[in-house]
Amino acid sequence: MHVFVTGATGYVGSAVVRELIGAGHTVSGLCRSEEKAAGLKAAGAEALYGTLDDLDTLRSAAAAADGVIHLAFTSDFSDLTDALALDLRAVEVMGAALEGSGKPFITTAHTAHADGQTVDHAVLAMAERGIRASIVTLSPSVHGEGDRAFVPKLINIARAKGFAAYIGDGTNRWPAVHLLDAAVLYRLALESAPAGSRLFGVGDVGIPFREIAAVIGRQLNVPTVSITPEEAAAHFGFLGPIAAFDITGLSNTAQASLATRELLGWKPIQPGLIADLEKGHYFA
């Protein structure tokens, strides 16, 4: 297949591009600069210059492709409502280009924000317009080389504060998935996910937060300390609520992950989050 990938130079997108090319697909990737284009070309992909504002580029690239994986999202989070409105316009334009074709359109689930749900609904509604659309929900932690999200921020906080913290007894649990396993999931969704599928990228179903704090403490050679919920905001900053987060209905998460594995034959094989942290690359 020839696949059009937006967000092709991002953390997840770069891994998806490599996975697609390694499986024999060809890729055209949306990018914003010559520097980013060089990385795409080095991976064996074609570079298309543009952003989510360039609706004509999105339309023509989607129409020319055998399938679309839409991973781009604005990096300006100062106005999430506008960012989601921009994403909705991009989805609608690419969907119109694919209508009636039976081609796949894969994207990532959005936030619980109402406008994010609107985007997700628009994607799933493509199934009624002759598009094999599906949505991938990723774990809160997508870990691996190049990760710049929650876990690196937790490491930086522990390094700055001189100890690795967890809240209360630290039994609140995070699901996680390795970046390379997530990339395989997007490829399998492209190749065979039924129209209207909701897919769940979960490798580790639930890791107690204190285990994450403990390995950070060991790697940094600092103590691991329990703090109270009242201390969490001062210690973790904006990550305070996330550090306290526990997956509700954990059995549902496990069931959703199992259903995705059975549907697509997806088998995560990369190291789990704790094993990945123990390798040391997060602390280099």
C-alpha positions as CSV (number, residue, x, y, z in Angstrom):
1,M,0.0,0.0,0.0
2,H,1.0,3.6,-0.5
3,V,0.2,5.3,2.9
4,F,-0.1,9.0,3.6
5,V,1.0,9.7,7.2
6,T,0.5,13.0,9.0
7,G,2.7,13.7,12.0
8,A,5.2,11.5,10.2
9,T,8.2,13.1,11.9
10,G,6.9,13.0,15.4
11,Y,7.7,10.6,18.2
12,V,5.0,8.0,17.3
13,G,4.8,9.0,13.6
14,S,8.5,8.3,13.0
15,A,8.2,4.8,14.4
16,V,5.1,4.2,12.4
17,V,6.8,5.3,9.2
18,R,9.7,2.9,9.8
19,E,7.3,0.1,10.6
20,L,5.3,0.6,7.4
21,I,8.4,0.8,5.2
22,G,9.9,-2.3,6.9
23,A,6.7,-4.2,6.1
24,G,6.9,-3.3,2.4
25,H,4.6,-0.3,2.2
26,T,5.5,3.0,0.7
27,V,5.0,6.3,2.6
28,S,4.4,9.9,1.9
29,G,4.8,11.9,5.1
30,L,3.6,15.4,6.0
31,C,6.4,17.6,7.4
32,R,7.0,21.3,7.9
33,S,10.7,21.8,7.2
34,E,13.7,20.7,5.2
35,E,15.3,19.3,8.3
36,K,12.3,17.1,9.0
37,A,12.1,16.2,5.3
38,A,15.7,14.9,5.4
39,G,14.7,12.5,8.2
40,L,11.8,11.2,6.2
41,K,13.8,10.7,3.1
42,A,16.6,8.9,5.1
43,A,13.9,6.5,6.3
44,G,12.8,5.8,2.7
45,A,9.7,8.0,2.7
46,E,8.6,10.8,0.4
47,A,8.3,14.2,2.1
48,L,5.2,16.4,1.5
49,Y,5.6,19.9,2.9
50,G,2.6,21.3,4.8
51,T,0.7,21.6,8.0
52,L,-2.9,20.8,9.1
53,D,-3.9,24.2,7.8
54,D,-2.9,23.2,4.2
55,L,-6.3,21.6,3.4
56,D,-5.5,21.3,-0.4
57,T,-2.4,19.3,0.4
58,L,-4.2,17.0,2.8
59,R,-7.0,16.5,0.3
60,S,-4.7,15.6,-2.6
61,A,-2.4,13.4,-0.6
62,A,-5.3,11.4,0.9
63,A,-6.9,11.0,-2.5
64,A,-3.6,9.7,-4.0
65,A,-2.9,7.2,-1.2
66,D,-4.2,3.7,-0.5
67,G,-4.7,4.6,3.1
68,V,-4.1,7.3,5.7
69,I,-2.7,7.3,9.2
70,H,-3.4,10.6,10.8
71,L,-1.1,11.4,13.7
72,A,-0.5,15.1,13.5
73,F,-1.7,17.5,16.1
74,T,-0.8,21.1,16.8
75,S,2.0,21.6,19.3
76,D,0.3,24.7,20.6
77,F,-1.8,23.6,23.6
78,S,-2.7,27.1,24.7
79,D,-6.1,26.8,23.1
80,L,-7.1,23.2,22.9
81,T,-10.5,24.1,21.5
82,D,-8.9,25.7,18.5
83,A,-6.5,22.9,18.1
84,L,-9.3,20.3,18.1
85,A,-11.3,22.4,15.6
86,L,-8.3,22.5,13.3
87,D,-8.0,18.7,13.6
88,L,-11.7,18.2,12.9
89,R,-11.3,20.3,9.6
90,A,-8.3,18.1,8.6
91,V,-10.2,14.9,9.3
92,E,-13.3,16.1,7.4
93,V,-11.1,17.1,4.3
94,M,-9.3,13.8,4.2
95,G,-12.5,11.9,4.8
96,A,-14.1,13.6,1.9
97,A,-11.2,12.6,-0.3
98,L,-11.6,8.9,0.8
99,E,-15.4,8.7,0.7
100,G,-16.7,5.6,-1.0
101,S,-13.2,4.1,-1.6
102,G,-13.1,1.5,1.1
103,K,-9.6,2.7,2.0
104,P,-8.4,2.7,5.6
105,F,-8.2,5.9,7.7
106,I,-6.5,5.4,11.1
107,T,-6.1,8.0,13.8
108,T,-5.4,8.3,17.6
109,A,-8.2,8.8,20.1
110,H,-8.5,12.3,21.4
111,T,-9.0,13.7,24.9
112,A,-12.1,13.5,27.0
113,H,-12.6,17.2,26.0
114,A,-16.0,17.5,24.3
115,D,-14.4,18.8,21.0
116,G,-12.1,15.8,21.1
117,Q,-15.1,13.4,21.3
118,T,-16.5,15.3,18.3
119,V,-13.4,14.5,16.2
120,D,-13.6,10.8,17.3
121,H,-17.2,10.6,16.3
122,A,-16.4,12.2,12.9
123,V,-13.8,9.5,12.3
124,L,-16.0,6.6,13.3
125,A,-18.9,8.0,11.2
126,M,-16.6,7.5,8.2
127,A,-17.5,3.8,8.3
128,E,-21.0,4.8,7.1
129,R,-19.4,6.6,4.1
130,G,-17.4,3.8,2.6
131,I,-14.2,4.4,4.5
132,R,-12.5,1.7,6.7
133,A,-11.9,4.0,9.6
134,S,-10.6,3.0,13.0
135,I,-9.3,4.7,16.2
136,V,-6.3,3.7,18.3
137,T,-6.3,4.6,22.0
138,L,-2.8,4.6,23.3
139,S,-1.7,4.1,26.9
140,P,-0.8,7.2,28.9
141,S,2.9,6.1,28.7
142,V,4.2,5.3,25.2
143,H,7.8,4.5,26.2
144,G,11.0,4.0,24.3
145,E,13.9,5.9,22.8
146,G,13.1,9.5,22.2
147,D,10.2,9.7,24.7
148,R,9.7,13.3,25.9
149,A,6.3,12.8,27.7
150,F,5.4,11.9,31.3
151,V,8.1,9.6,32.3
152,P,11.0,11.9,31.3
153,K,9.3,14.7,33.2
154,L,9.0,12.5,36.3
155,I,12.7,11.8,36.0
156,N,13.6,15.4,35.7
157,I,11.5,16.2,38.8
158,A,13.2,13.5,40.8
159,R,16.6,14.7,39.7
160,A,15.7,18.3,40.7
161,K,14.0,17.5,44.0
162,G,16.6,14.9,45.1
163,F,14.0,12.1,45.6
164,A,11.6,10.1,43.5
165,A,8.0,10.4,44.9
166,Y,4.8,8.5,44.7
167,I,1.5,9.5,46.3
168,G,0.1,7.7,49.3
169,D,0.7,4.0,49.0
170,G,1.5,4.3,45.3
171,T,-0.8,1.5,44.2
172,N,-2.5,3.7,41.6
173,R,-1.7,2.1,38.2
174,W,-0.6,3.2,34.8
175,P,-1.0,1.3,31.6
176,A,1.9,1.5,29.2
177,V,3.0,0.4,25.7
178,H,6.4,0.4,24.0
179,L,6.7,2.8,21.0
180,L,7.7,0.0,18.6
181,D,4.7,-2.2,19.6
182,A,2.4,0.8,19.2
183,A,3.8,1.3,15.7
184,V,3.0,-2.3,14.8
185,L,-0.6,-1.8,16.0
186,Y,-1.0,1.2,13.6
187,R,0.3,-0.9,10.7
188,L,-2.1,-3.8,11.6
189,A,-5.0,-1.4,11.9
190,L,-4.1,0.0,8.4
191,E,-3.9,-3.5,6.9
192,S,-6.9,-5.2,8.4
193,A,-9.0,-3.4,11.1
194,P,-12.7,-3.5,10.3
195,A,-14.5,-0.2,9.7
196,G,-15.6,1.5,12.9
197,S,-13.0,-0.3,15.2
198,R,-11.8,1.1,18.5
199,L,-8.4,-0.4,19.2
200,F,-6.4,-0.3,22.4
201,G,-2.6,-0.1,22.5
202,V,-1.8,-1.5,25.9
203,G,1.3,-3.5,26.7
204,D,1.5,-3.3,30.5
205,V,-2.1,-3.3,31.7
206,G,-1.4,-1.6,35.0
207,I,2.0,-0.7,36.7
208,P,1.8,0.6,40.3
209,F,3.1,4.1,40.3
210,R,5.4,3.3,43.2
211,E,7.2,0.8,41.0
212,I,7.9,3.5,38.5
213,A,9.1,5.8,41.3
214,A,11.3,3.0,42.7
215,V,13.2,2.4,39.4
216,I,13.6,6.1,38.9
217,G,15.1,6.3,42.4
218,R,17.5,3.4,41.7
219,Q,18.7,4.8,38.4
220,L,19.3,8.3,39.9
221,N,20.6,6.9,43.2
222,V,18.1,9.0,45.2
223,P,15.5,7.9,47.8
224,T,12.0,6.9,46.9
225,V,9.5,8.7,49.1
226,S,5.8,8.6,49.7
227,I,4.1,12.1,49.7
228,T,0.6,13.1,50.6
229,P,-2.1,14.1,48.0
230,E,-1.8,17.6,49.5
231,E,1.9,17.7,48.7
232,A,1.5,16.3,45.1
233,A,0.8,19.7,43.4
234,A,3.8,21.3,44.9
235,H,6.1,18.4,44.0
236,F,4.8,17.3,40.6
237,G,3.4,20.6,39.4
238,F,0.9,20.1,36.5
239,L,1.7,16.4,36.6
240,G,0.2,16.1,40.1
241,P,-3.2,14.8,39.0
242,I,-1.6,12.5,36.5
243,A,0.8,11.1,39.1
244,A,-2.3,10.3,41.2
245,F,-4.3,8.8,38.4
246,D,-5.5,5.3,38.6
247,I,-7.1,3.4,35.7
248,T,-10.7,2.9,36.7
249,G,-12.2,-0.3,35.5
250,L,-8.8,-1.9,35.1
251,S,-10.4,-5.2,34.0
252,N,-12.0,-3.3,31.2
253,T,-8.6,-2.1,30.1
254,A,-7.4,-5.6,30.1
255,Q,-10.4,-6.9,28.2
256,A,-10.1,-4.1,25.6
257,S,-6.4,-4.9,25.1
258,L,-7.1,-8.6,24.7
259,A,-9.9,-7.9,22.2
260,T,-7.5,-5.8,20.1
261,R,-4.9,-8.5,20.2
262,E,-7.3,-11.2,19.1
263,L,-8.9,-9.0,16.4
264,L,-5.6,-8.0,14.7
265,G,-3.1,-10.7,15.9
266,W,-1.2,-7.9,17.7
267,K,1.4,-9.3,20.1
268,P,3.5,-6.8,22.0
269,I,7.0,-8.1,22.2
270,Q,9.1,-5.1,23.3
271,P,10.3,-4.6,27.0
272,G,7.7,-3.3,29.4
273,L,8.0,0.1,31.0
274,I,9.9,-1.0,34.1
275,A,12.3,-3.1,32.0
276,D,12.8,-0.2,29.6
277,L,13.6,2.1,32.5
278,E,16.1,-0.4,33.9
279,K,18.0,-0.3,30.5
280,G,19.2,3.2,31.5
281,H,18.6,5.1,28.2
282,Y,16.1,7.4,30.0
283,F,18.8,8.5,32.3
284,A,21.7,9.1,29.9
